[in-house]
């Protein structure tokens, strides 16, 4: 199928998934890398209680919380950088 035909089909809201080869697809910046982290027992217990309360795994809650913290940190840095430059965004 040519690109224009595929684009037209997509723009019309039709399902194009059968026209895609997803076997080698990648999610940018989402590749996994295993790390080992040691936590004190009290922290593991607290993580497990919260994970159980939310109905998720310990690993899931750690990932979500780290992601939220990193996003906050990035947002704070951007705000701080903009304020320092007199409202201009640094690039």
C-alpha distances in whole Angstrom, upper triangle without the diagonal:
4,7,8,7,7,10,11,11,13,15,16,17,14,14,11,13,11,8,10,12,16,18,19,18,22,24,25,29,29,30,33,36,39,42,46,48,51,53,56,57,58,54,52,54,54,50,50,52,49,46,48,49,45,44,42,43,45,42,40,43,43,40,40,43,42,39,41,44,42,40,43,44,42,42,46,45,43,46,49,47,47,50,51,50,51,48,46,43,43,40
4,6,5,6,9,10,11,12,14,16,17,16,16,12,15,14,10,12,14,17,20,20,19,22,24,25,29,29,30,33,36,40,43,46,48,52,53,57,58,58,55,53,55,54,51,51,53,50,48,49,50,46,45,43,44,46,43,41,43,44,40,40,43,42,39,41,43,41,39,43,44,41,41,45,44,42,44,47,45,45,48,50,48,49,46,43,41,41,38
4,5,5,6,9,10,10,12,14,15,15,15,12,14,14,11,11,14,16,19,19,18,20,21,22,26,27,28,31,34,38,41,44,46,50,51,54,55,56,52,51,53,52,48,49,51,48,45,47,48,44,43,41,42,44,40,38,41,41,37,37,40,39,36,38,40,38,36,39,40,37,38,41,41,38,41,44,42,41,45,46,44,45,42,40,37,37,34
4,5,5,6,9,10,10,12,14,14,15,13,16,16,13,14,17,19,22,22,21,23,24,25,28,29,31,34,37,41,44,47,49,52,53,57,58,58,54,53,55,54,50,51,52,50,47,49,49,46,45,43,44,46,43,40,43,43,40,39,42,41,38,39,42,40,37,41,42,39,39,42,42,39,41,44,43,42,45,47,44,46,42,40,38,38,35
4,5,5,6,9,10,11,13,11,13,10,14,14,11,13,16,19,22,22,21,24,25,26,30,30,31,35,38,41,44,48,49,53,54,57,58,58,55,53,55,54,50,51,52,49,47,48,49,45,44,42,43,45,43,40,43,44,40,39,43,42,39,40,43,41,39,42,43,40,40,44,44,41,44,47,45,44,47,49,47,48,45,43,40,41,38
4,5,5,6,9,10,11,10,10,7,10,11,8,10,13,15,18,19,17,20,21,22,26,26,28,31,34,37,40,44,46,49,50,53,54,54,51,49,51,50,46,47,48,46,43,45,45,41,40,39,40,42,39,36,39,40,36,36,39,38,35,37,39,37,35,39,40,37,37,41,41,38,41,44,42,42,45,47,45,46,43,41,38,39,36
4,5,5,6,9,10,10,11,9,12,14,11,12,16,17,21,21,18,21,21,22,25,26,28,31,34,38,40,44,45,49,50,53,54,54,50,49,51,49,46,47,48,45,42,44,45,41,40,38,40,41,39,36,38,39,36,35,38,37,34,35,38,36,33,37,38,35,35,39,39,36,38,41,40,39,42,44,42,43,40,38,35,36,33
4,5,5,6,9,9,11,10,14,15,13,15,18,20,23,24,22,24,24,25,29,29,31,34,38,41,44,47,48,52,52,56,56,56,53,52,53,52,48,49,50,47,45,46,46,42,42,40,42,44,41,39,41,42,38,37,40,40,37,38,41,39,36,39,41,38,37,41,41,39,41,44,42,41,44,46,44,45,42,40,38,39,36
4,6,5,7,5,8,7,11,12,10,13,16,18,21,22,20,23,23,25,28,28,30,33,37,39,42,46,47,50,51,54,55,55,51,50,51,50,46,47,48,45,42,44,44,40,40,38,40,42,39,37,39,40,37,36,39,39,36,37,40,38,36,39,41,38,38,42,42,39,41,45,43,42,46,48,46,47,43,42,39,40,38
4,5,5,6,7,6,10,12,11,12,15,16,20,21,18,20,20,22,25,25,27,30,34,36,39,42,44,47,48,51,51,51,48,46,48,46,43,43,45,42,39,41,41,37,37,35,36,39,36,33,36,37,33,32,36,36,32,33,36,35,32,35,37,34,34,38,38,36,38,41,40,39,42,44,43,43,40,38,36,37,35
4,5,7,10,10,13,16,14,15,19,20,24,24,21,23,22,24,27,27,29,32,36,39,41,45,46,49,49,52,53,53,49,48,50,48,45,45,46,43,41,43,42,38,38,37,38,41,38,35,37,38,35,34,37,37,33,34,37,35,32,35,37,34,34,38,38,35,37,40,39,38,41,43,42,42,38,37,35,36,34
4,6,9,10,14,15,15,17,20,21,25,26,23,25,25,26,30,29,32,35,38,41,44,47,48,51,51,54,55,54,51,50,51,49,46,46,47,44,42,43,43,39,39,38,39,42,40,37,39,40,37,35,39,39,35,36,39,38,35,38,40,37,37,40,41,38,40,43,42,41,44,46,45,45,42,40,38,40,38
4,7,9,12,14,14,15,19,19,23,24,21,23,23,24,28,27,29,32,36,38,41,44,45,48,48,51,51,51,48,46,48,46,42,43,44,41,38,40,39,36,35,34,36,38,36,33,35,37,34,32,35,36,32,33,36,35,33,35,38,35,35,38,39,37,38,42,41,40,43,45,44,44,41,40,37,39,37
4,6,9,11,11,13,17,17,21,23,20,23,23,25,28,27,29,32,36,38,41,44,45,48,49,52,52,52,48,47,48,47,43,43,44,42,39,40,40,36,35,34,36,39,37,34,36,38,34,33,37,37,34,35,38,37,35,37,40,37,37,41,41,39,41,44,44,43,46,48,47,47,44,42,40,41,39
4,6,8,9,10,14,14,18,19,18,20,20,23,26,25,27,29,33,35,38,41,43,46,46,49,49,49,46,44,46,44,41,41,42,39,37,38,38,34,33,32,33,36,34,31,34,35,32,31,35,35,32,33,37,35,33,36,38,36,36,40,41,39,41,44,43,42,46,48,47,48,44,43,40,41,39
4,6,5,7,11,12,15,17,15,18,18,21,24,23,25,27,31,34,37,40,42,45,46,49,49,50,46,44,46,45,41,41,43,40,37,39,39,36,34,33,34,36,34,31,34,35,32,31,35,35,32,33,36,35,33,36,38,36,36,40,40,38,40,43,42,42,45,47,46,47,44,42,39,40,37
4,5,5,8,9,12,14,12,15,16,19,22,21,22,25,28,31,34,37,39,42,43,46,46,47,43,42,43,42,39,39,40,38,35,36,37,33,32,30,31,33,31,29,32,33,29,29,33,33,30,32,35,33,32,35,37,35,35,39,39,37,40,43,42,42,45,47,46,47,44,42,39,40,37
4,6,8,9,12,15,14,17,19,22,25,24,24,27,30,33,36,39,41,44,45,49,49,49,46,44,46,45,41,41,43,41,37,39,40,36,34,33,33,36,33,31,34,36,32,32,36,36,33,35,38,37,35,39,40,38,39,42,43,41,43,46,45,45,49,50,49,51,47,46,42,43,40
4,7,9,12,14,13,17,19,21,25,24,24,27,31,33,37,40,42,45,46,50,50,51,48,46,48,47,43,43,45,43,39,41,42,38,37,35,35,38,35,33,36,37,33,33,37,37,34,36,39,37,35,39,40,38,38,42,42,40,43,46,44,44,48,49,48,49,46,44,41,41,39
4,6,9,10,10,13,15,17,21,20,21,23,27,30,33,36,38,42,43,47,47,48,44,43,45,44,40,40,42,40,37,38,40,36,35,32,33,35,32,30,33,34,30,30,34,33,30,33,35,33,32,36,37,35,35,39,39,37,40,43,42,42,45,46,45,47,44,42,39,39,36
4,6,7,8,11,14,17,20,19,19,21,25,27,31,34,37,40,41,45,46,47,43,41,44,43,39,39,42,39,36,38,39,36,34,32,32,34,31,29,32,33,29,30,34,33,30,33,35,33,32,36,37,35,36,39,39,38,41,43,42,42,46,47,46,48,45,43,39,39,36
4,5,5,9,11,14,17,16,16,18,21,24,27,31,33,36,38,41,42,43,40,38,40,39,35,35,38,36,32,34,36,32,31,28,28,30,27,25,29,29,26,26,30,29,26,29,32,30,29,33,34,32,33,37,36,35,38,41,40,40,43,45,44,46,43,41,37,37,35
4,6,9,12,15,18,16,15,17,20,22,26,29,32,35,37,41,41,42,39,37,39,39,35,35,38,36,33,34,36,33,31,29,28,30,26,26,29,29,26,27,31,30,27,30,33,31,30,34,35,33,35,38,38,37,40,42,41,42,45,46,45,48,45,43,39,39,36
4,7,10,12,15,14,13,15,18,21,25,28,31,34,36,40,40,42,39,37,39,39,35,35,38,36,33,35,37,34,32,29,28,30,26,25,29,28,25,26,30,28,26,29,31,29,29,32,33,31,33,36,35,34,38,40,38,39,43,43,43,45,42,40,37,36,33
4,7,10,13,12,11,14,18,21,24,27,30,33,35,38,39,40,37,35,38,37,33,34,36,34,31,33,35,31,30,27,27,28,25,23,26,26,23,24,27,26,23,26,28,26,25,29,30,28,29,33,32,31,34,37,35,36,40,40,40,42,39,37,34,33,30
4,6,9,8,8,11,14,18,21,24,26,30,32,35,36,37,34,32,35,34,31,31,34,32,29,31,33,29,28,25,25,26,22,21,24,23,20,21,24,22,20,23,25,22,22,26,26,24,26,29,29,28,31,33,32,33,36,37,37,39,36,34,31,30,27
4,6,5,7,10,14,17,20,23,25,28,30,33,34,35,31,30,33,32,28,29,31,29,26,29,30,27,26,23,23,23,20,18,21,21,17,18,21,19,16,19,21,19,18,22,23,21,23,26,25,25,28,30,29,30,33,34,34,36,33,32,28,27,25
4,5,7,11,14,17,19,23,25,28,29,33,35,35,32,31,34,32,29,30,33,30,28,31,32,28,28,25,24,25,21,20,22,21,17,18,21,19,16,19,20,17,17,21,21,18,20,24,23,22,25,27,26,27,30,31,31,33,30,28,25,24,22
4,6,9,11,14,16,20,21,25,26,30,32,32,28,28,31,30,26,28,30,28,25,29,30,27,27,23,23,22,19,18,20,18,15,16,18,15,13,16,17,14,14,18,18,16,18,21,20,20,23,25,24,25,28,29,29,31,29,27,24,23,20
4,6,9,12,15,18,20,23,24,28,29,30,27,25,28,27,24,25,28,25,23,26,27,24,24,20,19,19,16,15,17,16,12,14,16,14,12,15,17,15,15,19,19,17,20,23,22,22,25,27,27,28,31,32,32,34,32,30,27,26,24
4,7,10,13,17,19,22,24,28,29,30,27,26,29,28,24,26,28,26,24,27,29,26,25,21,20,20,16,16,18,17,14,16,18,16,15,18,19,17,18,22,21,20,23,25,25,25,28,30,29,31,34,34,34,37,35,33,29,28,26
4,7,10,13,15,19,21,25,26,27,24,22,25,25,22,23,26,24,21,24,26,24,23,19,17,17,13,14,16,15,12,15,17,15,14,18,19,17,18,22,21,21,24,26,25,26,29,30,30,32,35,35,36,38,36,35,31,30,28
4,7,10,13,17,19,23,24,26,23,21,25,25,21,23,26,25,22,25,27,25,24,21,18,17,14,15,17,15,12,16,17,15,15,19,19,17,19,22,21,21,24,26,25,27,30,30,30,32,35,35,36,39,37,36,32,30,29
4,7,10,13,16,20,21,23,20,18,22,22,19,20,24,23,20,23,26,24,23,19,16,15,12,14,16,13,12,16,17,15,16,19,19,18,21,23,23,23,26,27,27,29,31,32,32,35,37,37,38,41,39,38,34,33,31
4,7,10,13,17,18,20,18,16,20,21,18,19,22,22,20,23,25,24,24,20,17,15,12,14,16,12,12,16,16,13,15,18,18,17,20,22,21,22,25,26,26,28,30,31,31,34,35,35,37,40,38,37,34,32,31
4,7,10,13,15,18,15,14,18,19,16,17,21,21,19,22,24,24,23,20,16,14,12,15,16,12,13,17,17,14,17,20,19,18,22,23,22,24,27,28,27,30,32,32,33,36,37,37,39,42,40,40,36,35,34
4,6,10,12,14,12,11,15,16,14,15,19,19,18,20,23,22,22,19,16,13,11,14,14,11,12,16,15,13,16,18,17,17,20,22,21,22,25,26,26,28,30,30,31,34,35,35,37,40,39,39,35,34,34
4,7,9,12,10,10,13,14,13,15,18,18,18,20,23,23,23,20,17,14,13,16,16,13,15,18,16,15,18,20,19,19,23,24,23,25,28,28,28,31,32,32,33,36,37,37,40,42,41,41,38,37,36
4,6,8,6,6,10,11,10,12,15,15,15,18,20,20,21,19,16,12,13,16,14,11,14,17,15,14,18,19,18,19,22,22,22,25,27,27,27,30,32,31,33,36,36,37,39,41,40,41,38,37,37
4,6,5,7,9,10,11,13,15,16,17,18,20,21,22,20,18,14,15,18,16,14,18,19,17,17,21,22,20,22,25,25,24,27,29,29,30,33,34,33,35,38,38,39,41,43,43,43,40,40,40
4,5,5,6,9,10,10,12,14,15,16,18,20,21,19,17,13,15,18,16,15,18,20,18,19,22,23,22,24,27,27,27,30,31,31,32,35,36,36,38,41,41,42,44,46,45,46,43,42,43
4,6,5,6,9,10,11,12,14,15,17,18,20,19,17,14,16,18,16,15,18,19,17,18,22,22,21,23,26,25,25,29,30,30,31,34,35,34,37,39,39,40,43,45,44,44,42,42,42
4,5,5,6,8,10,11,12,14,15,16,18,16,15,11,13,15,12,11,15,16,13,14,18,18,17,19,22,22,22,25,27,26,28,31,31,31,34,36,36,37,40,41,40,41,38,38,39
4,5,5,6,9,10,10,12,14,15,16,14,12,8,11,13,11,10,14,15,14,15,18,19,18,21,23,23,24,26,28,28,30,32,33,34,36,38,39,39,42,44,42,43,40,40,40
4,5,5,6,9,10,10,12,14,15,14,13,10,13,15,13,13,16,17,16,17,21,21,20,23,25,25,26,29,30,30,32,35,35,36,38,40,40,42,44,46,44,45,42,42,43
4,5,5,6,8,10,11,12,14,13,12,10,13,14,11,11,15,15,13,15,18,18,18,21,23,22,23,26,27,27,29,32,32,33,35,37,37,39,41,43,41,42,39,40,40
4,6,5,6,8,10,11,12,10,9,6,9,10,7,8,12,12,11,13,15,16,16,18,20,20,22,24,25,26,28,30,31,31,34,36,36,37,40,41,40,40,38,38,38
4,5,5,6,8,10,10,9,8,6,10,11,9,10,13,14,13,16,18,18,19,22,23,24,25,27,29,29,31,33,34,35,37,39,40,41,43,45,43,44,41,41,41
4,5,5,6,9,10,10,10,9,13,13,11,12,16,15,15,17,20,19,20,23,24,24,26,29,29,30,32,34,34,35,38,39,40,42,44,45,43,44,42,42,42
4,5,5,6,8,9,9,8,12,11,8,10,13,12,11,15,17,16,17,20,21,21,23,25,26,26,29,31,31,32,35,36,37,38,41,42,40,41,38,39,39
4,5,5,6,5,6,6,9,8,6,9,11,11,11,14,16,16,17,20,21,21,23,25,26,27,29,31,32,33,35,37,38,39,41,43,41,41,38,39,39
4,5,5,6,7,8,12,11,10,13,15,15,15,18,19,19,21,24,24,25,27,29,30,31,33,35,35,37,39,40,41,43,45,46,44,45,42,42,42
4,6,8,10,11,14,13,11,14,16,15,15,18,20,19,21,23,24,24,26,29,29,30,32,34,34,36,38,39,40,42,44,45,43,43,41,42,42
4,6,9,10,13,10,9,12,14,12,13,16,17,16,19,21,21,22,24,26,26,28,30,31,32,34,36,37,38,40,42,43,40,41,38,39,39
4,7,10,12,10,10,13,15,13,15,18,19,19,21,23,23,24,27,28,29,30,33,34,34,36,38,39,40,43,44,45,43,43,40,41,41
4,7,8,6,7,10,11,11,13,15,16,16,19,20,21,22,25,26,27,28,30,32,33,34,36,37,39,41,42,43,41,41,38,39,38
4,5,5,6,9,10,11,12,14,15,17,19,20,21,23,24,26,27,29,30,32,33,35,36,38,39,41,42,44,42,42,39,39,38
4,5,5,6,9,10,11,12,14,16,17,18,20,21,23,24,26,27,29,30,32,33,34,36,38,39,41,42,40,41,38,37,37
4,6,5,6,9,10,11,12,14,15,16,18,20,21,22,24,26,27,29,30,31,33,35,36,37,39,41,39,39,35,35,35
4,5,5,6,9,10,11,12,14,15,16,18,20,21,22,24,26,27,29,30,31,33,35,36,38,39,37,37,34,34,33
4,5,5,6,8,10,11,12,14,15,16,18,20,21,22,24,26,27,28,30,32,33,34,36,38,36,36,33,33,33
4,6,5,6,8,10,11,12,14,15,16,18,20,21,22,24,26,27,28,30,31,33,35,36,35,35,31,31,31
4,6,5,6,9,10,10,12,14,15,16,18,20,21,22,24,26,27,28,30,31,33,35,33,33,29,29,29
4,6,5,6,9,10,11,12,14,15,16,18,20,21,22,24,26,27,29,30,32,33,31,31,28,28,28
4,5,5,6,9,10,11,12,14,15,16,18,20,21,22,24,26,27,28,30,32,30,30,27,28,28
4,5,5,6,9,10,10,12,14,15,16,18,20,21,22,24,26,27,29,30,29,29,26,25,25
4,5,5,6,9,10,11,12,14,15,17,18,20,21,23,24,26,27,29,27,27,23,23,23
4,6,5,6,9,10,11,12,14,15,16,18,20,21,23,24,26,27,25,25,23,23,23
4,5,5,6,9,10,10,12,14,15,16,18,20,21,22,24,26,24,25,22,22,23
4,5,5,6,9,10,11,12,14,15,16,18,20,21,23,25,23,23,20,19,20
4,5,5,6,9,10,11,12,14,15,16,18,20,21,23,21,21,18,18,18
4,5,5,6,9,10,10,12,14,15,16,18,20,21,19,20,17,18,19
4,5,5,6,9,10,10,12,14,15,16,18,20,19,19,16,16,17
4,5,5,6,9,10,10,12,14,15,17,19,17,17,14,13,14
4,5,5,6,9,10,11,12,14,16,17,15,15,12,13,15
4,5,5,6,8,10,11,12,14,16,14,15,13,14,16
4,5,5,6,8,10,10,12,14,13,13,11,11,13
4,5,5,6,9,10,11,12,11,10,8,8,10
4,5,5,6,9,10,11,9,10,9,10,13
4,5,5,6,9,10,10,11,10,10,13
4,5,5,6,9,8,8,7,7,10
4,5,5,6,5,5,5,7,10
4,5,5,5,8,9,10,14
4,5,7,8,9,9,13
4,6,5,7,7,11
4,6,9,10,14
4,6,9,13
4,6,9
4,6
4
